[in-house]
Amino acid sequence: MTDLVLSGACPVSSAIERFFSLSMPWWEFIARAVVVYLAVLLLIRLTSKRTLGQATSFDLLLIVLLGNSVQNALLGDDISLGGGLILAATLLLLNALTGRLSSYSPRLDKLLEGEPVILASNGVLFGQRLKAAAISENEFHSARREADIATLAQVRLAVLETSGHITFLDARQ
């Protein structure tokens, strides 16, 4: 300890310096966050409409692995608190901006969210549309039962909403 004090090196100030010392310019964190956010948004938009409430164990695994896989693309070699905070702020800002812009622009909203898809009508299930939406018949029937509709014949309309939720209109009503 005496050697550290005599040499002028303080372990606490060294740790604090490493804590806030960025390994790349601040703007590179922002640029990385924008590119990764847009790329992941595009990939998610192209591959699925499921919501977290409908996520299977495979979807949850994908989310965890996706987060881990883009970590290095976001941070590079940086392990500083400042870099993480810049990334978090940028991602939150991008998410808020995307939401705000899509609420003002129906065209952008349609591009980002897609359009509702009719999965069944008057007791007839559209298998090709289920396949295109990556929803199994088991998942569909599970959602139907959760909507308190006992049989497919009772389904007047089943719609895969842009949120990924399946809504049902009951023929009994």
Backbone as CSV, one residue per row, in Angstrom:
resi,resn,N_x,N_y,N_z,CA_x,CA_y,CA_z,C_x,C_y,C_z
1,MET,0.834,-1.194,0.000,0.000,0.000,0.000,0.868,1.243,0.000
2,THR,1.971,1.216,0.780,2.841,2.386,0.833,3.444,2.671,-0.524
3,ASP,3.763,1.600,-1.266,4.321,1.796,-2.600,3.316,2.488,-3.516
4,LEU,2.038,2.130,-3.383,1.001,2.752,-4.207,0.855,4.228,-3.881
5,VAL,0.885,4.541,-2.600,0.732,5.933,-2.193,1.946,6.726,-2.626
6,LEU,3.150,6.168,-2.476,4.369,6.870,-2.863,4.436,7.075,-4.374
7,SER,3.950,6.114,-5.118,4.020,6.244,-6.572,2.906,7.137,-7.116
8,GLY,1.958,7.514,-6.271,0.876,8.397,-6.702,-0.299,7.663,-7.302
9,ALA,-0.251,6.339,-7.374,-1.350,5.558,-7.940,-2.325,5.185,-6.840
10,CYS,-3.546,5.567,-6.995,-4.590,5.237,-6.033,-5.506,4.200,-6.676
11,PRO,-5.647,3.029,-6.031,-6.460,1.983,-6.654,-7.901,2.426,-6.893
12,VAL,-8.440,3.254,-6.016,-9.817,3.711,-6.187,-9.935,4.624,-7.395
13,SER,-9.035,5.577,-7.547,-9.128,6.483,-8.698,-8.848,5.738,-10.000
14,SER,-7.984,4.730,-9.949,-7.723,3.926,-11.140,-8.975,3.151,-11.544
15,ALA,-9.681,2.598,-10.561,-10.919,1.862,-10.845,-11.984,2.795,-11.399
16,ILE,-12.103,3.978,-10.826,-13.088,4.952,-11.300,-12.758,5.378,-12.730
17,GLU,-11.471,5.563,-12.998,-11.056,5.948,-14.350,-11.421,4.860,-15.358
18,ARG,-11.180,3.581,-15.020,-11.548,2.474,-15.912,-13.055,2.381,-16.077
19,PHE,-13.770,2.722,-15.005,-15.231,2.659,-14.997,-15.828,3.591,-16.052
20,PHE,-15.245,4.746,-16.222,-15.806,5.754,-17.122,-15.010,5.969,-18.401
21,SER,-13.889,5.294,-18.558,-13.038,5.475,-19.732,-13.595,4.684,-20.911
22,LEU,-13.976,5.381,-21.966,-14.538,4.746,-23.162,-13.413,4.222,-24.047
23,SER,-13.635,3.067,-24.654,-12.618,2.495,-25.535,-12.765,2.974,-26.978
24,MET,-13.829,3.720,-27.261,-14.041,4.282,-28.596,-14.783,5.609,-28.419
25,PRO,-14.834,6.425,-29.439,-15.537,7.709,-29.314,-17.027,7.501,-29.002
26,TRP,-17.626,8.428,-28.256,-19.029,8.325,-27.839,-19.966,8.153,-29.022
27,TRP,-19.667,8.827,-30.145,-20.561,8.761,-31.294,-20.574,7.374,-31.932
28,GLU,-19.494,6.601,-31.742,-19.459,5.255,-32.302,-20.439,4.334,-31.574
29,PHE,-20.622,4.555,-30.275,-21.629,3.797,-29.531,-23.015,4.062,-30.121
30,ILE,-23.287,5.321,-30.395,-24.591,5.704,-30.948,-24.773,5.093,-32.337
31,ALA,-23.733,5.188,-33.173,-23.818,4.621,-34.524,-24.036,3.108,-34.465
32,ARG,-23.315,2.431,-33.592,-23.479,0.982,-33.443,-24.895,0.648,-32.985
33,ALA,-25.402,1.415,-32.017,-26.744,1.160,-31.493,-27.794,1.342,-32.585
34,VAL,-27.656,2.386,-33.393,-28.620,2.633,-34.472,-28.611,1.484,-35.478
35,VAL,-27.427,1.077,-35.893,-27.319,0.001,-36.885,-27.871,-1.310,-36.333
36,VAL,-27.491,-1.670,-35.113,-27.960,-2.935,-34.524,-29.465,-2.873,-34.281
37,TYR,-29.974,-1.755,-33.781,-31.414,-1.612,-33.525,-32.204,-1.810,-34.818
38,LEU,-31.796,-1.126,-35.868,-32.519,-1.235,-37.135,-32.415,-2.644,-37.720
39,ALA,-31.249,-3.253,-37.619,-31.069,-4.602,-38.154,-31.920,-5.615,-37.388
40,VAL,-31.912,-5.529,-36.063,-32.700,-6.476,-35.265,-34.193,-6.215,-35.463
41,LEU,-34.583,-4.944,-35.543,-35.986,-4.608,-35.797,-36.448,-5.212,-37.124
42,LEU,-35.641,-5.076,-38.145,-35.972,-5.638,-39.456,-36.065,-7.165,-39.396
43,LEU,-35.096,-7.782,-38.744,-35.106,-9.246,-38.653,-36.313,-9.755,-37.868
44,ILE,-36.646,-9.098,-36.781,-37.808,-9.511,-35.997,-39.079,-9.293,-36.806
45,ARG,-39.166,-8.183,-37.494,-40.350,-7.875,-38.308,-40.548,-8.913,-39.405
46,LEU,-39.446,-9.377,-39.969,-39.538,-10.352,-41.060,-39.833,-11.772,-40.576
47,THR,-39.531,-12.053,-39.308,-39.627,-13.442,-38.879,-40.781,-13.774,-37.951
48,SER,-41.395,-12.809,-37.265,-42.402,-13.208,-36.297,-43.340,-12.080,-35.919
49,LYS,-44.575,-12.486,-35.512,-45.552,-11.535,-34.994,-45.922,-11.881,-33.559
50,ARG,-45.253,-12.835,-32.981,-45.630,-13.263,-31.643,-45.290,-12.195,-30.613
51,THR,-46.113,-12.144,-29.586,-45.834,-11.264,-28.460,-45.200,-12.080,-27.353
52,LEU,-44.680,-11.415,-26.331,-44.066,-12.151,-25.237,-45.068,-13.072,-24.559
53,GLY,-46.315,-12.676,-24.487,-47.330,-13.506,-23.868,-47.570,-14.795,-24.630
54,GLN,-47.259,-14.802,-25.915,-47.448,-15.998,-26.730,-46.127,-16.702,-27.007
55,ALA,-45.050,-16.209,-26.441,-43.737,-16.764,-26.729,-43.612,-18.180,-26.203
56,THR,-43.046,-19.035,-27.024,-42.755,-20.402,-26.606,-41.385,-20.416,-25.945
57,SER,-40.989,-21.549,-25.410,-39.658,-21.639,-24.800,-38.579,-21.401,-25.856
58,PHE,-38.845,-21.762,-27.103,-37.888,-21.509,-28.179,-37.751,-20.002,-28.435
59,ASP,-38.871,-19.280,-28.360,-38.829,-17.829,-28.553,-38.036,-17.155,-27.444
60,LEU,-38.226,-17.624,-26.214,-37.496,-17.067,-25.078,-36.003,-17.326,-25.234
61,LEU,-35.651,-18.527,-25.632,-34.255,-18.857,-25.883,-33.684,-17.955,-26.972
62,LEU,-34.453,-17.725,-28.015,-34.017,-16.852,-29.096,-33.745,-15.437,-28.591
63,ILE,-34.620,-14.928,-27.740,-34.448,-13.579,-27.208,-33.153,-13.474,-26.405
64,VAL,-32.902,-14.462,-25.558,-31.681,-14.458,-24.747,-30.447,-14.524,-25.645
65,LEU,-30.461,-15.453,-26.594,-29.310,-15.602,-27.486,-29.126,-14.397,-28.398
66,LEU,-30.229,-13.795,-28.819,-30.154,-12.608,-29.663,-29.482,-11.463,-28.909
67,GLY,-29.881,-11.276,-27.671,-29.261,-10.239,-26.848,-27.773,-10.476,-26.682
68,ASN,-27.407,-11.718,-26.455,-26.006,-12.050,-26.284,-25.227,-11.891,-27.591
69,SER,-25.868,-12.239,-28.697,-25.164,-12.193,-29.983,-24.889,-10.774,-30.457
70,VAL,-25.726,-9.831,-30.103,-25.487,-8.457,-30.557,-24.675,-7.633,-29.554
71,GLN,-24.374,-8.220,-28.405,-23.631,-7.491,-27.382,-22.308,-6.955,-27.910
72,ASN,-21.528,-7.812,-28.556,-20.225,-7.363,-29.061,-20.377,-6.349,-30.189
73,ALA,-21.432,-6.501,-30.988,-21.658,-5.526,-32.050,-21.951,-4.152,-31.452
74,LEU,-22.595,-4.133,-30.301,-22.899,-2.865,-29.643,-21.703,-2.307,-28.892
75,LEU,-21.052,-3.135,-28.096,-20.015,-2.659,-27.191,-18.599,-2.741,-27.735
76,GLY,-18.363,-3.594,-28.703,-16.984,-3.791,-29.134,-16.188,-4.330,-27.958
77,ASP,-15.050,-3.713,-27.659,-14.217,-4.132,-26.528,-14.495,-3.309,-25.282
78,ASP,-15.466,-2.429,-25.339,-15.720,-1.517,-24.229,-16.445,-2.227,-23.088
79,ILE,-15.985,-1.976,-21.864,-16.649,-2.517,-20.676,-16.960,-1.404,-19.679
80,SER,-16.945,-0.173,-20.149,-17.149,0.948,-19.244,-18.623,1.173,-18.938
81,LEU,-18.875,1.800,-17.829,-20.224,2.188,-17.449,-20.767,3.218,-18.439
82,GLY,-19.937,4.157,-18.813,-20.349,5.210,-19.750,-20.805,4.655,-21.083
83,GLY,-20.063,3.682,-21.613,-20.440,3.077,-22.887,-21.789,2.378,-22.795
84,GLY,-21.997,1.633,-21.713,-23.285,0.963,-21.510,-24.427,1.946,-21.372
85,LEU,-24.184,3.048,-20.671,-25.230,4.061,-20.500,-25.543,4.776,-21.809
86,ILE,-24.516,5.051,-22.601,-24.746,5.676,-23.914,-25.595,4.741,-24.780
87,LEU,-25.259,3.452,-24.780,-26.027,2.479,-25.566,-27.462,2.369,-25.070
88,ALA,-27.642,2.275,-23.770,-28.993,2.159,-23.219,-29.829,3.383,-23.588
89,ALA,-29.262,4.562,-23.424,-29.991,5.790,-23.749,-30.324,5.842,-25.239
90,THR,-29.388,5.454,-26.077,-29.615,5.471,-27.524,-30.710,4.483,-27.918
91,LEU,-30.665,3.275,-27.375,-31.680,2.268,-27.710,-33.063,2.691,-27.226
92,LEU,-33.147,3.241,-26.034,-34.438,3.719,-25.522,-34.962,4.876,-26.367
93,LEU,-34.076,5.770,-26.753,-34.469,6.890,-27.605,-34.937,6.403,-28.972
94,LEU,-34.222,5.458,-29.555,-34.626,4.899,-30.845,-35.991,4.236,-30.754
95,ASN,-36.220,3.500,-29.675,-37.495,2.827,-29.490,-38.627,3.851,-29.350
96,ALA,-38.406,4.890,-28.565,-39.427,5.932,-28.395,-39.667,6.667,-29.711
97,LEU,-38.605,6.964,-30.433,-38.717,7.667,-31.709,-39.456,6.816,-32.740
98,THR,-39.149,5.528,-32.782,-39.834,4.622,-33.702,-41.328,4.576,-33.395
99,GLY,-41.654,4.459,-32.116,-43.059,4.449,-31.714,-43.769,5.743,-32.061
100,ARG,-43.110,6.859,-31.816,-43.707,8.164,-32.105,-43.911,8.345,-33.604
101,LEU,-42.883,8.025,-34.390,-42.993,8.192,-35.845,-44.072,7.288,-36.436
102,SER,-44.161,6.054,-35.943,-45.175,5.155,-36.500,-46.580,5.580,-36.093
103,SER,-46.724,6.300,-34.978,-48.058,6.780,-34.605,-48.500,7.947,-35.484
104,TYR,-47.545,8.653,-36.067,-47.873,9.776,-36.960,-47.968,9.373,-38.422
105,SER,-47.340,8.240,-38.767,-47.283,7.831,-40.166,-47.904,6.448,-40.349
106,PRO,-49.112,6.385,-40.909,-49.722,5.079,-41.160,-48.855,4.188,-42.061
107,ARG,-48.162,4.782,-42.996,-47.298,4.007,-43.893,-46.151,3.356,-43.130
108,LEU,-45.511,4.132,-42.251,-44.423,3.581,-41.448,-44.961,2.541,-40.461
109,ASP,-46.123,2.815,-39.881,-46.735,1.864,-38.947,-47.005,0.535,-39.648
110,LYS,-47.536,0.601,-40.854,-47.817,-0.618,-41.623,-46.513,-1.351,-41.958
111,LEU,-45.471,-0.597,-42.283,-44.179,-1.190,-42.605,-43.581,-1.889,-41.381
112,LEU,-43.656,-1.239,-40.218,-43.063,-1.798,-39.008,-43.933,-2.872,-38.367
113,GLU,-45.228,-2.647,-38.330,-46.126,-3.549,-37.611,-46.802,-4.579,-38.503
114,GLY,-46.919,-4.288,-39.794,-47.614,-5.201,-40.695,-49.109,-4.961,-40.652
115,GLU,-49.862,-5.912,-41.178,-51.320,-5.811,-41.211,-51.918,-7.035,-40.536
116,PRO,-53.118,-6.893,-39.991,-53.792,-8.065,-39.411,-54.016,-9.128,-40.489
117,VAL,-54.012,-10.389,-40.056,-54.200,-11.516,-40.976,-55.369,-12.354,-40.474
118,ILE,-56.323,-12.622,-41.351,-57.450,-13.469,-40.993,-56.992,-14.924,-41.043
119,LEU,-57.089,-15.608,-39.891,-56.641,-17.001,-39.782,-57.779,-17.997,-39.932
120,ALA,-59.000,-17.571,-39.600,-60.158,-18.453,-39.718,-61.401,-17.605,-39.901
121,SER,-62.361,-18.171,-40.615,-63.619,-17.466,-40.837,-64.745,-18.484,-40.946
122,ASN,-65.820,-18.224,-40.211,-67.007,-19.094,-40.236,-66.672,-20.579,-40.079
123,GLY,-65.812,-20.866,-39.100,-65.470,-22.250,-38.784,-64.433,-22.890,-39.678
124,VAL,-63.892,-22.137,-40.631,-62.888,-22.678,-41.551,-61.521,-22.085,-41.192
125,LEU,-60.573,-22.963,-40.908,-59.213,-22.560,-40.558,-58.370,-22.475,-41.828
126,PHE,-57.657,-21.378,-42.004,-56.815,-21.179,-43.189,-55.383,-21.619,-42.875
127,GLY,-55.097,-22.889,-43.185,-53.816,-23.500,-42.855,-52.613,-22.793,-43.452
128,GLN,-52.740,-22.343,-44.692,-51.607,-21.668,-45.345,-51.262,-20.364,-44.623
129,ARG,-52.281,-19.672,-44.160,-52.034,-18.419,-43.432,-51.402,-18.695,-42.071
130,LEU,-51.806,-19.802,-41.450,-51.164,-20.198,-40.187,-49.687,-20.466,-40.423
131,LYS,-49.392,-21.233,-41.462,-48.001,-21.557,-41.779,-47.201,-20.298,-42.082
132,ALA,-47.782,-19.402,-42.866,-47.079,-18.161,-43.214,-46.785,-17.324,-41.968
133,ALA,-47.665,-17.413,-40.975,-47.479,-16.649,-39.736,-46.679,-17.433,-38.700
134,ALA,-46.235,-18.636,-39.053,-45.454,-19.497,-38.155,-46.219,-19.817,-36.879
135,ILE,-47.516,-20.099,-37.037,-48.360,-20.492,-35.911,-48.842,-21.912,-36.171
136,SER,-48.608,-22.783,-35.210,-49.062,-24.166,-35.377,-50.559,-24.249,-35.089
137,GLU,-51.171,-25.330,-35.574,-52.591,-25.532,-35.279,-52.810,-25.685,-33.777
138,ASN,-51.866,-26.308,-33.102,-51.975,-26.435,-31.643,-51.995,-25.071,-30.967
139,GLU,-51.109,-24.171,-31.404,-51.088,-22.823,-30.832,-52.406,-22.095,-31.109
140,PHE,-52.907,-22.260,-32.323,-54.173,-21.619,-32.681,-55.297,-22.128,-31.784
141,HIS,-55.397,-23.441,-31.652,-56.479,-24.019,-30.848,-56.323,-23.679,-29.366
142,SER,-55.105,-23.569,-28.907,-54.875,-23.147,-27.529,-55.385,-21.716,-27.322
143,ALA,-55.082,-20.831,-28.275,-55.565,-19.443,-28.197,-57.092,-19.408,-28.276
144,ARG,-57.671,-20.270,-29.096,-59.138,-20.349,-29.221,-59.757,-20.745,-27.892
145,ARG,-59.176,-21.761,-27.259,-59.705,-22.201,-25.965,-59.543,-21.116,-24.902
146,GLU,-58.422,-20.407,-24.932,-58.220,-19.303,-23.990,-59.263,-18.211,-24.188
147,ALA,-59.739,-18.069,-25.420,-60.795,-17.093,-25.719,-62.173,-17.648,-25.368
148,ASP,-62.198,-18.822,-24.749,-63.433,-19.467,-24.299,-64.348,-19.848,-25.468
149,ILE,-63.737,-20.296,-26.550,-64.491,-20.796,-27.702,-64.166,-22.283,-27.812
150,ALA,-65.190,-23.109,-27.606,-64.992,-24.558,-27.472,-64.578,-25.253,-28.762
151,THR,-65.178,-24.863,-29.884,-64.898,-25.583,-31.125,-64.576,-24.608,-32.253
152,LEU,-63.912,-25.120,-33.263,-63.605,-24.311,-34.435,-64.886,-23.832,-35.118
153,ALA,-65.922,-24.645,-35.092,-67.192,-24.281,-35.722,-67.793,-23.015,-35.108
154,GLN,-67.427,-22.716,-33.881,-67.944,-21.526,-33.209,-67.168,-20.258,-33.549
155,VAL,-66.096,-20.394,-34.313,-65.269,-19.235,-34.666,-65.879,-18.536,-35.874
156,ARG,-66.391,-17.334,-35.647,-66.885,-16.540,-36.770,-65.702,-15.887,-37.492
157,LEU,-64.722,-15.414,-36.693,-63.542,-14.778,-37.267,-62.387,-14.896,-36.276
158,ALA,-61.208,-15.242,-36.777,-59.986,-15.267,-35.975,-58.961,-14.430,-36.712
159,VAL,-58.414,-13.441,-36.017,-57.493,-12.498,-36.648,-56.179,-12.460,-35.886
160,LEU,-55.087,-12.624,-36.611,-53.769,-12.400,-36.034,-53.509,-10.908,-36.119
161,GLU,-53.540,-10.250,-34.967,-53.361,-8.798,-34.929,-51.896,-8.444,-35.145
162,THR,-51.639,-7.191,-35.432,-50.257,-6.759,-35.663,-49.418,-6.885,-34.396
163,SER,-50.067,-6.942,-33.253,-49.352,-7.117,-31.986,-48.899,-8.559,-31.787
164,GLY,-49.415,-9.481,-32.609,-49.100,-10.888,-32.466,-50.164,-11.650,-31.698
165,HIS,-51.144,-10.947,-31.163,-52.233,-11.573,-30.416,-53.316,-12.040,-31.395
166,ILE,-53.920,-13.192,-31.113,-55.017,-13.691,-31.947,-56.328,-13.303,-31.274
167,THR,-57.168,-12.583,-32.011,-58.483,-12.224,-31.483,-59.541,-13.061,-32.198
168,PHE,-60.593,-13.331,-31.461,-61.664,-14.191,-31.965,-63.007,-13.488,-31.844
169,LEU,-63.848,-13.685,-32.861,-65.248,-13.316,-32.778,-66.020,-14.622,-32.751
170,ASP,-66.871,-14.754,-31.784,-67.611,-15.989,-31.552,-68.895,-15.980,-32.377
171,ALA,-69.163,-17.053,-33.098,-70.369,-17.153,-33.939,-71.634,-17.216,-33.097
172,ARG,-71.500,-17.540,-31.819,-72.662,-17.631,-30.939,-73.203,-16.255,-30.544
173,GLN,-72.451,-15.232,-30.791,-72.878,-13.888,-30.354,-73.603,-13.140,-31.426
